[in-house]
Amino acid sequence: MASGKITAGLKILVVLVWAGLFLVLLRRDYFVEKLEFHEQELLAKAQEESFAGVFFKGERIGFVENKLKKNDDGSLFLSQSAELNLNIVKQNYPVKMNLQANLTGDFLLTDFEFSISSPLYTMDAEGRVAGKVVDFTIMTGKEEIRDSLTLSSPPLLSVHQRAYLLQQNLEPGDKRKIAYFDPLSLSGKDTIVEYKGVEKILIRGRISLLHHFVESFSGMRISSWLDDTGKVIKEESPAGFVFISEPEYKARNVTRKGQDILQSVAVPFKGNFDELQGKTSFTYRLVLPEGGEFDLDGGRQQFAGDLLTIRQESIPGQHAEICADETEALQPSVYVQSDHNKIVSLARDLTEDAQSAIGKVRVLSDWLYTHLEKRPVLGIPDAVTTLQSMKGDCNEHAALFAALARSSGIPARIASGVTFHEGAFYYHAWNEVCIDNRWISLDTTKNQFPADLSHIRFVIGETKEQIRIGALLGKLQIFSAQ
């Protein structure tokens, strides 16, 4: 990226932090196989306050506070909050998250309010559940985003107290399928929870006998250990995040900001990158995690076995036309609001003198590279909020370009993966446009059209798809196959 490591892949990390720290914060879990609840037992164990320390690569970086209260009518009120101090290129980025939710006595969600704040970004969300339908509203600054999702069952909110898992009389190796609503991706996905049995585990110098569960979704695996009451004592997510139940005085004692997150998840390159200079194609050998679903094959990328070949695209001539059959890549979406009046007006003003589709792409790309201040923004990227702030990392660049391009009649989509910088591959996002019956890459944070051969695409899509990148963290290996 133009500003190096600062802007590389921040949203992917936020998704990971959210998925690990608040795996269930706004993600509403419901079992496809019906759970048998013993409501009174659950309620007896539910009313409590607890704290968890948050660690990254062994260093304390934050805490989580949980409060669960039983109401007179038997329903539950949940309050969760978290504070993190993230180290990004030797700068401290504090993040605060809060959730308040009303639940039925068997933990089914009825309504919620959620907020997240970090430097340069704030978001508030609220939603209600009616049967299988979740209606929600997101506020980012002055903009309001409304959406709804119909699930296959009423959503269960999984909290720090998960006694319902222990009521299933599971044997080691037994699995249950879960579907959940993810507020980041605004979609429901299937999850598999496997019971590993009772294990001896060393936590903070003490050995405990705990129930071990492994949850798998989108290629990621999260382990949690529960005591006999169902309380989560420890949880591990990919890339080194660990959450440990602790007394309040320990959990709140956050004095260090930990290791640099971007450098910690960067992928070392095993080869001589000078080999790439002057080439029009390059072949990598990839080692991928099991269970991950990636968009490695297509367009300029050809993937076979463990070999990925990337070929540099040529730029079409001035008379090349846009792809006629890519109508989906012209449509507005929740985060790429190409039909918003501010986006439409700006796109029209910027491209009014452009004489071709390629001309429009160049104008929009140059404007973004020149005018958008390259700053890390720890939040969910959307085009309109980015246009208002005029600040952002690779994700904001990609979302705003996609919106402007679509508003200008050019099919555009977001690509996510890695790109090379100073000896390693860093997580990154860029764009692809469809012209002359083919997809062509461009990177508005590095001012590259087309993007260079070090851009390895793993995912096509917006926030709900980008979470799949999390499966790569700590698992991906990249070699030169030249």
C-alpha positions in Angstrom: 0.0 0.0 0.0 1.1 3.6 -0.5 1.8 4.1 3.2 3.2 0.7 3.7 2.3 -1.5 6.7 0.0 1.1 8.2 -2.8 0.5 5.8 -2.4 -3.2 5.1 -5.4 -5.3 5.9 -6.8 -3.6 8.9 -10.4 -4.7 8.4 -9.5 -8.3 8.1 -7.9 -8.0 11.5 -10.9 -6.2 13.0 -13.0 -9.1 11.7 -10.7 -11.5 13.4 -10.6 -9.6 16.7 -14.4 -9.4 16.6 -14.8 -13.0 15.7 -12.5 -14.1 18.5 -13.1 -11.6 21.3 -16.8 -11.2 20.6 -17.4 -14.5 18.7 -20.9 -14.2 20.1 -21.2 -10.5 20.7 -23.6 -9.7 18.0 -23.5 -13.1 16.3 -26.7 -14.9 17.2 -26.2 -18.6 17.4 -29.0 -21.2 16.9 -28.6 -24.9 16.6 -30.0 -26.6 13.5 -30.4 -29.7 15.6 -32.9 -28.7 18.3 -31.4 -28.1 21.7 -33.2 -29.4 24.7 -33.2 -26.7 27.3 -33.6 -27.1 31.1 -34.6 -23.5 31.6 -34.5 -23.3 35.4 -31.0 -24.8 35.5 -29.8 -22.3 32.9 -31.3 -19.4 34.8 -29.7 -20.5 38.0 -26.3 -20.4 36.4 -26.9 -17.4 34.2 -27.1 -14.5 36.7 -23.5 -13.4 37.2 -20.8 -10.9 36.4 -17.5 -12.0 35.0 -14.3 -10.6 33.5 -11.8 -11.9 30.9 -8.4 -10.6 30.1 -7.5 -10.3 26.4 -4.0 -11.4 25.3 -2.2 -11.1 22.0 0.9 -13.2 21.5 1.1 -13.6 25.3 0.8 -9.9 26.2 -2.3 -8.3 27.8 -4.0 -5.9 25.5 -7.5 -5.5 26.9 -10.4 -6.9 28.9 -14.1 -8.0 28.5 -16.8 -7.4 31.1 -19.9 -9.6 31.1 -23.1 -9.0 33.1 -26.1 -11.3 32.9 -29.2 -10.5 35.0 -32.4 -12.4 35.4 -35.6 -10.3 35.2 -38.7 -10.9 37.3 -40.5 -12.5 34.3 -37.7 -15.0 33.7 -36.1 -13.2 30.8 -32.5 -12.2 30.8 -30.6 -8.9 30.3 -27.1 -9.1 28.9 -24.5 -6.3 29.1 -21.1 -6.8 27.5 -18.2 -4.4 27.0 -14.6 -4.6 25.9 -11.6 -2.3 25.7 -8.6 -3.1 23.6 -5.3 -1.3 23.0 -4.0 -2.4 19.6 -0.4 -1.7 18.5 -0.4 -0.7 14.8 3.0 0.4 13.5 4.2 1.7 16.9 0.9 3.6 17.4 -1.7 2.9 20.0 -5.2 2.4 18.7 -7.8 2.1 21.5 -11.0 0.3 20.7 -14.2 0.1 22.8 -17.2 -2.1 22.2 -20.5 -2.4 24.0 -23.5 -4.6 23.7 -26.8 -4.6 25.5 -29.4 -7.3 24.7 -32.6 -8.7 26.0 -32.9 -12.5 25.9 -35.6 -15.0 26.6 -35.1 -17.4 29.5 -33.5 -19.9 27.1 -31.1 -17.3 25.6 -33.1 -16.5 22.5 -32.4 -13.0 21.4 -35.2 -10.5 21.3 -33.5 -7.1 20.7 -30.0 -5.5 21.0 -28.0 -2.3 20.9 -24.3 -2.3 20.0 -21.6 0.3 19.6 -17.9 0.3 18.6 -15.6 3.3 18.7 -12.0 3.7 17.6 -9.8 6.5 16.3 -11.5 8.0 13.2 -14.5 5.6 13.5 -17.7 5.2 15.5 -20.7 2.9 14.8 -24.0 2.3 16.6 -26.3 -0.5 15.8 -29.7 -1.7 17.0 -32.0 -4.5 16.0 -35.1 -6.6 16.9 -36.0 -10.2 16.3 -39.4 -11.3 15.2 -39.5 -15.1 14.8 -36.8 -15.9 12.3 -36.4 -12.3 11.0 -33.7 -9.9 12.3 -34.3 -6.3 11.5 -31.4 -3.9 12.2 -30.1 -0.4 11.7 -26.5 0.7 11.6 -25.4 4.3 12.2 -22.0 5.5 11.1 -21.7 9.2 11.6 -24.6 10.9 9.8 -25.5 7.9 7.7 -28.1 5.3 8.5 -28.1 1.8 7.0 -31.1 -0.4 7.4 -31.3 -4.1 6.5 -33.0 -7.4 7.6 -32.2 -11.1 7.4 -34.4 -14.1 7.5 -32.9 -17.0 9.4 -34.0 -20.7 9.4 -34.7 -20.6 13.2 -35.1 -18.0 15.9 -31.6 -16.9 16.9 -30.0 -18.0 20.2 -27.4 -15.6 21.7 -24.4 -17.4 22.9 -22.9 -15.6 25.9 -20.1 -16.2 28.4 -22.3 -18.7 30.1 -22.9 -21.7 27.8 -24.4 -24.3 30.0 -26.7 -25.3 27.2 -23.8 -27.0 25.5 -23.3 -29.2 28.5 -26.9 -30.3 28.5 -26.6 -32.1 25.2 -25.0 -35.3 26.7 -22.3 -35.0 24.1 -19.5 -37.6 23.8 -16.0 -36.7 22.6 -16.1 -36.4 18.8 -19.8 -35.4 18.7 -20.6 -32.4 16.5 -23.5 -30.0 16.2 -24.3 -27.7 13.3 -24.9 -24.1 14.2 -26.1 -21.2 12.0 -25.5 -17.6 13.2 -26.1 -14.0 12.2 -22.9 -12.0 11.8 -23.3 -8.3 12.2 -20.1 -7.6 10.3 -21.2 -9.5 7.2 -24.9 -9.1 7.7 -25.4 -12.8 6.8 -26.1 -16.1 8.3 -23.5 -18.9 8.0 -23.2 -22.5 9.2 -20.8 -23.4 12.0 -19.8 -26.8 13.3 -19.1 -27.2 17.0 -17.3 -30.3 18.1 -17.0 -31.6 21.7 -13.5 -32.8 22.4 -14.2 -34.0 25.9 -12.8 -33.1 29.3 -9.1 -32.0 29.3 -6.5 -31.0 31.8 -5.4 -27.5 30.8 -2.8 -25.2 32.4 -4.2 -21.6 32.8 -2.2 -19.0 34.6 -0.1 -21.5 36.4 -3.0 -23.7 37.6 -4.2 -27.0 36.1 -8.0 -27.3 35.6 -10.3 -30.0 34.2 -12.4 -28.3 31.6 -14.8 -29.2 28.7 -13.1 -28.4 25.4 -15.2 -27.3 22.3 -13.9 -26.4 18.9 -16.0 -24.2 16.7 -15.3 -24.1 12.9 -16.6 -21.5 10.5 -15.4 -20.0 7.2 -12.2 -22.1 7.6 -11.4 -20.6 11.0 -11.2 -22.7 14.2 -11.9 -21.3 17.7 -11.3 -23.3 20.8 -13.1 -22.7 24.1 -12.9 -24.4 27.5 -15.9 -24.4 29.8 -16.1 -25.4 33.5 -18.8 -27.7 34.8 -21.3 -24.7 35.1 -20.8 -23.8 31.5 -18.8 -20.7 32.1 -16.1 -19.9 29.5 -12.8 -20.0 31.2 -10.5 -19.7 28.2 -11.0 -19.1 24.5 -8.5 -19.0 21.6 -9.0 -17.5 18.2 -6.6 -17.5 15.2 -3.6 -15.3 15.0 -2.7 -15.3 18.7 -5.7 -13.8 20.5 -6.5 -15.5 23.8 -9.3 -14.7 26.3 -9.0 -15.9 29.9 -11.5 -15.6 32.7 -10.0 -13.5 35.5 -10.9 -11.4 38.6 -11.8 -7.8 37.7 -8.6 -6.3 39.2 -6.4 -8.5 36.9 -8.5 -8.1 33.8 -8.6 -4.3 34.0 -4.8 -4.0 34.6 -4.0 -3.2 30.9 -0.7 -1.5 30.9 0.8 -2.7 27.6 -0.4 -2.4 24.0 1.3 -5.6 22.8 3.1 -6.6 19.7 2.4 -4.9 16.4 -0.6 -6.7 14.9 0.1 -6.2 11.3 3.7 -7.5 11.5 2.6 -10.4 13.6 0.2 -11.7 11.0 2.4 -10.9 7.9 3.3 -13.9 5.8 7.1 -14.3 5.2 8.1 -14.9 1.6 10.3 -17.9 1.0 12.1 -17.0 -2.2 13.9 -14.2 -4.0 11.4 -11.5 -4.8 13.8 -9.9 -7.3 12.8 -12.7 -9.6 9.5 -10.9 -10.1 11.0 -7.7 -11.5 10.3 -7.2 -15.2 8.1 -10.3 -15.4 4.7 -10.5 -17.0 3.7 -13.6 -15.0 4.8 -15.2 -11.8 4.1 -18.6 -10.2 3.8 -19.1 -6.4 3.5 -22.3 -4.4 0.9 -21.9 -1.6 0.4 -23.9 1.6 -3.3 -23.4 2.6 -5.3 -24.3 5.7 -7.8 -27.1 5.5 -11.4 -26.2 5.2 -10.8 -22.7 3.8 -12.9 -21.5 0.8 -11.0 -19.1 -1.5 -11.4 -17.5 -4.9 -7.9 -18.3 -6.2 -8.8 -19.3 -9.7 -10.2 -16.9 -12.3 -9.3 -13.8 -14.2 -5.5 -13.2 -14.1 -5.0 -16.0 -11.6 -4.8 -19.7 -12.5 -4.6 -22.2 -9.6 -3.9 -25.9 -9.9 -2.7 -28.2 -7.2 -0.7 -26.0 -4.9 0.6 -23.7 -7.7 -0.8 -20.2 -8.4 0.2 -18.4 -11.6 -0.6 -14.7 -11.9 -0.4 -13.0 -15.3 -0.2 -9.2 -15.6 -3.2 -7.9 -17.5 -3.0 -5.5 -20.4 -5.0 -2.3 -20.4 -7.8 -2.3 -23.0 -7.9 0.5 -25.6 -10.1 3.5 -25.4 -12.8 1.8 -27.5 -13.2 -1.1 -25.1 -16.7 -1.5 -23.7 -17.8 -2.6 -20.2 -19.0 -6.2 -19.7 -22.6 -6.4 -20.5 -23.4 -9.5 -18.4 -22.0 -8.4 -15.0 -25.1 -6.7 -13.7 -24.6 -7.8 -10.1 -21.3 -5.8 -10.0 -23.3 -2.7 -10.9 -25.8 -3.0 -8.0 -25.6 -0.9 -4.8 -25.1 -2.8 -1.6 -25.2 -2.1 2.1 -21.6 -0.9 2.3 -21.1 0.0 -1.4 -23.9 2.6 -1.7 -23.5 3.4 -5.4 -27.0 4.9 -5.5 -26.5 7.4 -2.7 -27.0 11.0 -3.9 -23.5 12.0 -2.7 -21.8 9.1 -4.6 -23.9 9.7 -7.7 -23.1 13.4 -7.8 -19.4 13.0 -7.2 -19.1 10.2 -9.8 -20.9 12.3 -12.4 -18.7 15.4 -11.7 -15.5 13.4 -11.9 -16.3 11.5 -15.1 -18.2 14.0 -17.1 -15.2 14.7 -19.4 -14.1 11.0 -19.7 -14.6 9.7 -23.2 -14.4 5.9 -22.4 -14.8 3.3 -19.7 -11.1 3.1 -19.3 -11.0 6.9 -19.0 -13.5 6.8 -16.2 -11.6 4.1 -14.3 -8.4 6.2 -14.5 -10.1 9.4 -13.4 -11.8 7.7 -10.4 -8.6 5.8 -9.4 -6.4 8.9 -9.7 -8.9 11.0 -7.7 -9.0 8.4 -4.9 -5.3 8.0 -4.7 -4.7 11.7 -4.6 -7.6 12.8 -2.3 -8.2 10.1 0.3 -5.9 10.4 3.3 -4.3 7.1 4.0 -5.0 6.3 7.7 -5.9 3.1 9.5 -9.6 3.1 10.4 -10.6 0.3 12.8 -14.2 -0.2 11.8 -16.5 -1.5 9.1 -15.8 0.2 5.7 -18.6 1.8 3.7 -18.4 4.2 0.8 -20.6 7.0 2.1 -18.9 7.3 5.5 -15.5 7.2 3.8 -16.6 10.0 1.5 -17.6 12.1 4.5 -14.3 11.5 6.4 -12.0 11.4 3.4 -9.7 9.1 5.4 -9.2 5.4 5.2 -6.9 2.4 4.6 -7.1 -0.1 1.7 -10.6 -1.2 2.7 -12.1 2.3 2.6 -10.3 2.9 -0.8 -11.8 -0.3 -2.2 -15.3 0.4 -1.0 -15.4 4.0 -2.2 -13.9 3.1 -5.6 -16.4 0.3 -6.1 -19.3 2.7 -5.3 -18.0 5.4 -7.6 -17.3 3.0 -10.5 -20.7 1.3 -10.2 -22.4 4.7 -10.1 -20.5 5.5 -13.3 -21.8 2.4 -15.0 -18.6 0.3 -14.6 -18.9 -3.2 -13.1 -16.6 -3.2 -10.1 -16.0 -5.5 -7.2 -13.6 -5.8 -4.2 -10.8 -8.3 -4.0 -9.0 -9.2 -0.8 -5.8 -11.1 -0.2 -2.1 -10.2 0.3 0.5 -8.0 -1.3 4.3 -7.8 -0.9 6.0 -5.2 1.2 9.5 -5.1 2.7 10.2 -8.9 2.7 6.7 -10.2 3.6 3.1 -10.4 2.4 0.6 -8.2 4.2 -3.2 -8.5 4.1 -4.7 -6.0 1.7 -7.8 -5.1 -0.3 -8.1 -3.7 -3.8 -10.5 -3.6 -6.8 -11.4 -5.3 -10.1 -13.3 -3.8 -13.0 -14.9 -5.7 -15.9 -14.0 -4.2 -19.3 -13.5 -5.8 -22.6 -15.1 -9.0 -21.4 -12.5 -9.5 -18.6 -11.8 -8.5 -15.0 -8.8 -6.2 -14.6 -7.2 -5.4 -11.2 -6.4 -2.0 -9.8 -5.1 -0.7 -6.5 -6.1 2.8 -5.6 -3.9 2.9 -2.4 -0.8 2.1 -4.4 -1.8 3.9 -7.6 -1.5 0.7 -9.7 -3.6 0.0 -12.8 -3.3 -3.0 -13.2 -2.1 -4.2 -9.8 1.3 -5.7 -9.7 2.1 -9.4 -9.6 2.5 -9.5 -5.8 -1.3 -9.0 -5.4 -2.6 -12.5 -4.6 -6.4 -12.6 -4.5 -8.0 -15.0 -2.0 -11.5 -13.6 -1.7 -13.9 -11.7 -4.0 -16.7 -9.8 -2.2 -17.5 -7.3 0.5 -17.5 -7.6 4.3 -19.6 -10.7 4.5 -17.1 -12.5 2.3 -13.9 -11.0 3.6 -14.2 -12.9 6.9 -13.0 -16.0 5.0 -9.5 -14.4 5.0 -9.3 -15.1 8.7 -8.7 -18.8 7.9 -5.4 -17.9 6.4 -4.0 -16.1 9.5 -1.1 -18.1 11.0 -1.6 -20.9 8.4 -0.7 -19.4 4.9 2.7 -20.0 3.5 4.0 -18.6 0.2 7.0 -19.8 -1.8 8.4 -18.9 -5.1 7.9 -21.6 -7.7 9.9 -19.9 -10.5 
